[in-house]
């Protein structure tokens, strides 16, 4: 229960951080966020060009929510219900904050590069924290995770790269070259920063040497991860031990350590980060 509460807190805090980054640094400088939010910004641009809106209102959040509805319905069929619930919480937070916060009359700083850097860092941290909570901020993140669930070999960033390549090609014809280049720089930094907070997509191989035969059963029961084991012997003591092999993601390392500490404090364990894992390994994002 504590783990689930922490995940929901991460989703709420991360979504607020990302949205505040957009509000403070992206919107006032006419930067494009990329992804579905970036598409919503372009649609908002054309709506304001074609329709004379009598009052100053930001409808990017509402457009973003509308575009995300079919993606959310797709996720309901593929992903687990808790992931979908966390994602809809994130989308509601984004919509409310972007729609209700009064628009800034001027950027916080005159230097566009400075705004892009600080905005990217805040948004990247927000996205990473949300992903760490086993949720998502919607948009291409939903589609990417659905594709990973269906095709484990699919790379999480591929869809975003292709989508943003098309999106920024369109931006070249709408905005000036400088704004587009700063927007691309912004998106690259956002994904770089978020990767340092989001570690569910990093595979880890755990090799455990233990004298407690129940550890493998506890890992399978509590974590739902498969375990392969064989008998081994300590070269110095000649004592028999179980040698366990288990593939997890980096986020689950703390859970493996807890199980080992609770059931065999003298167990020896090694972790190998980044192995390629195929054949029934469940991606938990």
C-alpha positions as semicolon CSV with decimal commas, in nm:
position;residue;x (nm);y (nm);z (nm)
1;X;0,000;0,000;0,000
2;X;0,284;0,241;0,083
3;X;0,442;0,170;-0,255
4;X;0,116;0,245;-0,436
5;X;0,064;0,569;-0,244
6;X;0,419;0,674;-0,334
7;X;0,350;0,599;-0,700
8;X;0,036;0,817;-0,701
9;X;0,225;1,098;-0,527
10;X;0,495;1,070;-0,797
11;X;0,232;1,095;-1,071
12;X;0,069;1,403;-0,916
13;X;0,395;1,583;-0,836
14;X;0,551;1,494;-1,171
15;X;0,247;1,609;-1,369
16;X;0,239;1,940;-1,178
17;X;0,610;1,999;-1,239
18;X;0,581;1,929;-1,610
19;X;0,279;2,157;-1,649
20;X;0,442;2,439;-1,450
21;X;0,747;2,408;-1,675
22;X;0,522;2,454;-1,978
23;X;0,339;2,746;-1,816
24;X;0,651;2,934;-1,705
25;X;0,894;2,867;-1,989
26;X;0,732;2,709;-2,294
27;X;0,416;2,911;-2,357
28;X;0,558;3,264;-2,292
29;X;0,848;3,197;-2,533
30;X;0,636;3,034;-2,807
31;X;0,844;2,717;-2,781
32;X;0,692;2,394;-2,906
33;X;0,681;2,114;-2,647
34;X;0,681;1,836;-2,903
35;X;0,461;1,527;-2,890
36;X;0,085;1,553;-2,853
37;X;0,111;1,874;-2,649
38;X;0,317;2,022;-2,933
39;X;0,044;1,919;-3,177
40;X;-0,213;2,082;-2,948
41;X;-0,005;2,402;-2,956
42;X;-0,010;2,405;-3,338
43;X;-0,387;2,348;-3,345
44;X;-0,430;2,628;-3,089
45;X;-0,219;2,854;-3,312
46;X;-0,447;2,799;-3,613
47;X;-0,765;2,835;-3,403
48;X;-0,646;3,177;-3,283
49;X;-0,562;3,272;-3,642
50;X;-0,899;3,167;-3,781
51;X;-1,129;3,256;-3,490
52;X;-1,136;3,593;-3,319
53;X;-1,144;3,494;-2,952
54;X;-1,257;3,801;-2,751
55;X;-1,066;3,712;-2,435
56;X;-0,723;3,573;-2,358
57;X;-0,757;3,199;-2,286
58;X;-0,522;2,906;-2,319
59;X;-0,703;2,608;-2,471
60;X;-0,391;2,395;-2,528
61;X;-0,475;2,179;-2,226
62;X;-0,829;2,113;-2,352
63;X;-0,706;2,027;-2,704
64;X;-0,442;1,799;-2,554
65;X;-0,708;1,616;-2,351
66;X;-0,931;1,568;-2,659
67;X;-0,644;1,425;-2,868
68;X;-0,549;1,191;-2,582
69;X;-0,897;1,036;-2,554
70;X;-0,849;0,778;-2,837
71;X;-0,498;0,700;-2,708
72;X;-0,642;0,646;-2,360
73;X;-0,911;0,413;-2,495
74;X;-0,638;0,215;-2,671
75;X;-0,444;0,190;-2,345
76;X;-0,752;0,056;-2,165
77;X;-0,747;-0,248;-2,394
78;X;-0,372;-0,313;-2,371
79;X;-0,232;-0,178;-2,045
80;X;-0,339;-0,251;-1,688
81;X;-0,620;-0,042;-1,540
82;X;-0,400;0,123;-1,275
83;X;-0,164;0,261;-1,541
84;X;-0,465;0,406;-1,724
85;X;-0,604;0,559;-1,403
86;X;-0,271;0,725;-1,325
87;X;-0,250;0,857;-1,680
88;X;-0,597;1,012;-1,666
89;X;-0,501;1,180;-1,335
90;X;-0,197;1,330;-1,508
91;X;-0,406;1,451;-1,803
92;X;-0,665;1,612;-1,574
93;X;-0,389;1,796;-1,383
94;X;-0,238;1,919;-1,710
95;X;-0,575;2,038;-1,843
96;X;-0,673;2,219;-1,523
97;X;-0,340;2,394;-1,471
98;X;-0,294;2,498;-1,834
99;X;-0,652;2,626;-1,856
100;X;-0,686;2,799;-1,518
101;X;-0,347;2,962;-1,465
102;X;-0,348;3,323;-1,593
103;X;-0,122;3,364;-1,898
104;X;0,212;3,533;-1,839
105;X;0,246;3,867;-2,016
106;X;0,621;3,827;-2,070
107;X;0,890;3,556;-2,038
108;X;1,064;3,521;-1,702
109;X;1,401;3,593;-1,864
110;X;1,494;3,773;-2,184
111;X;1,740;3,506;-2,299
112;X;1,550;3,244;-2,500
113;X;1,821;2,981;-2,448
114;X;1,801;3,027;-2,071
115;X;1,424;2,979;-2,080
116;X;1,458;2,668;-2,295
117;X;1,719;2,511;-2,065
118;X;1,533;2,574;-1,739
119;X;1,199;2,475;-1,891
120;X;1,345;2,151;-2,027
121;X;1,499;2,059;-1,692
122;X;1,175;2,116;-1,500
123;X;0,960;1,936;-1,757
124;X;1,209;1,650;-1,787
125;X;1,213;1,597;-1,411
126;X;0,832;1,605;-1,406
127;X;0,798;1,348;-1,684
128;X;1,062;1,123;-1,525
129;X;0,894;1,133;-1,183
130;X;0,556;1,053;-1,342
131;X;0,703;0,754;-1,526
132;X;0,871;0,641;-1,204
133;X;0,523;0,630;-1,052
134;X;0,428;0,372;-1,321
135;X;0,207;0,626;-1,495
136;X;0,253;0,856;-1,792
137;X;0,185;1,213;-1,898
138;X;-0,019;1,091;-2,194
139;X;0,048;1,156;-2,561
140;X;0,316;0,953;-2,735
141;X;0,411;0,803;-2,397
142;X;0,082;0,610;-2,399
143;X;0,132;0,488;-2,754
144;X;0,496;0,394;-2,687
145;X;0,412;0,189;-2,379
146;X;0,130;0,009;-2,560
147;X;0,371;-0,079;-2,842
148;X;0,631;-0,201;-2,590
149;X;0,366;-0,414;-2,422
150;X;0,275;-0,573;-2,756
151;X;0,629;-0,582;-2,898
152;X;0,896;-0,595;-2,620
153;X;1,178;-0,527;-2,868
154;X;1,028;-0,187;-2,957
155;X;1,238;0,106;-2,836
156;X;1,049;0,355;-2,619
157;X;1,193;0,661;-2,793
158;X;1,136;0,553;-3,153
159;X;0,777;0,672;-3,183
160;X;0,858;1,008;-3,023
161;X;1,149;1,063;-3,262
162;X;0,939;0,992;-3,571
163;X;0,642;1,194;-3,446
164;X;0,855;1,494;-3,348
165;X;1,045;1,483;-3,678
166;X;0,716;1,539;-3,862
167;X;0,593;1,791;-3,604
168;X;0,900;2,013;-3,620
169;X;0,900;1,996;-3,999
170;X;0,557;2,157;-3,981
171;X;0,689;2,411;-3,726
172;X;0,948;2,528;-3,980
173;X;0,664;2,656;-4,200
174;X;0,473;2,818;-3,910
175;X;0,738;2,967;-3,684
176;X;1,078;3,112;-3,760
177;X;1,388;2,893;-3,776
178;X;1,526;3,014;-3,441
179;X;1,213;2,919;-3,246
180;X;1,205;2,576;-3,413
181;X;1,572;2,511;-3,337
182;X;1,528;2,611;-2,972
183;X;1,218;2,388;-2,954
184;X;1,417;2,091;-3,084
185;X;1,692;2,162;-2,829
186;X;1,424;2,185;-2,559
187;X;1,276;1,843;-2,648
188;X;1,618;1,673;-2,660
189;X;1,701;1,801;-2,310
190;X;1,358;1,701;-2,177
191;X;1,404;1,339;-2,284
192;X;1,764;1,333;-2,161
193;X;1,666;1,458;-1,817
194;X;1,361;1,231;-1,786
195;X;1,573;0,924;-1,866
196;X;1,778;0,989;-1,550
197;X;1,462;0,964;-1,338
198;X;1,283;0,689;-1,526
199;X;1,452;0,351;-1,481
200;X;1,172;0,098;-1,542
201;X;1,292;0,049;-1,900
202;X;1,644;-0,057;-1,791
203;X;1,684;-0,434;-1,772
204;X;1,880;-0,584;-1,483
205;X;1,996;-0,944;-1,431
206;X;2,017;-1,057;-1,068
207;X;2,225;-1,357;-0,959
208;X;2,160;-1,462;-0,600
209;X;2,357;-1,714;-0,395
210;X;2,153;-1,823;-0,094
211;X;2,102;-2,109;0,150
212;X;1,731;-2,030;0,187
213;X;1,533;-2,231;-0,070
214;X;1,223;-2,016;-0,013
215;X;1,364;-1,696;-0,164
216;X;1,290;-1,808;-0,521
217;X;0,927;-1,878;-0,426
218;X;0,891;-1,540;-0,253
219;X;1,028;-1,356;-0,561
220;X;0,782;-1,538;-0,787
221;X;0,488;-1,480;-0,551
222;X;0,548;-1,118;-0,448
223;X;0,707;-0,981;-0,766
224;X;0,558;-1,204;-1,032
225;X;0,902;-1,259;-1,184
226;X;1,028;-1,595;-1,308
227;X;1,334;-1,747;-1,143
228;X;1,578;-2,008;-1,273
229;X;1,788;-2,190;-1,013
230;X;2,053;-2,459;-0,987
231;X;2,263;-2,611;-0,711
232;X;2,604;-2,463;-0,642
233;X;2,879;-2,509;-0,387
234;X;3,104;-2,259;-0,213
235;X;3,462;-2,331;-0,323
236;X;3,605;-2,252;0,022
237;X;3,339;-2,406;0,249
238;X;3,198;-2,667;0,009
239;X;2,853;-2,575;0,144
240;X;2,565;-2,623;-0,095
241;X;2,377;-2,308;-0,203
242;X;2,095;-2,228;-0,439
243;X;2,208;-2,014;-0,732
244;X;1,912;-1,803;-0,851
245;X;1,889;-1,608;-1,174
246;X;1,616;-1,349;-1,222
247;X;1,560;-1,072;-1,479
248;X;1,394;-0,754;-1,346
249;X;1,395;-0,386;-1,430
250;X;1,610;-0,134;-1,247
251;X;1,314;0,003;-1,053
252;X;1,256;-0,343;-0,898
253;X;1,609;-0,379;-0,757
254;X;1,504;-0,237;-0,420
255;X;1,225;-0,496;-0,397
256;X;1,471;-0,779;-0,470
257;X;1,709;-0,646;-0,204
258;X;1,428;-0,624;0,051
259;X;1,321;-0,985;-0,009
260;X;1,680;-1,107;0,027
261;X;1,746;-0,900;0,341
262;X;1,425;-1,028;0,506
263;X;1,493;-1,394;0,429
264;X;1,870;-1,442;0,410
265;X;2,082;-1,153;0,533
266;X;2,401;-1,345;0,445
267;X;2,301;-1,408;0,083
268;X;2,541;-1,288;-0,188
269;X;2,382;-1,107;-0,482
270;X;2,516;-0,938;-0,794
271;X;2,328;-0,716;-1,042
272;X;2,418;-0,669;-1,409
273;X;2,261;-0,362;-1,569
274;X;2,155;-0,340;-1,931
275;X;2,141;-0,701;-2,059
276;X;1,923;-0,783;-2,358
277;X;1,630;-0,994;-2,241
278;X;1,405;-1,189;-2,478
279;X;1,157;-1,473;-2,442
280;X;0,859;-1,390;-2,222
281;X;1,012;-1,106;-2,021
282;X;0,739;-0,863;-1,917
283;X;0,814;-0,495;-1,965
284;X;0,670;-0,311;-1,665
285;X;0,661;0,061;-1,742
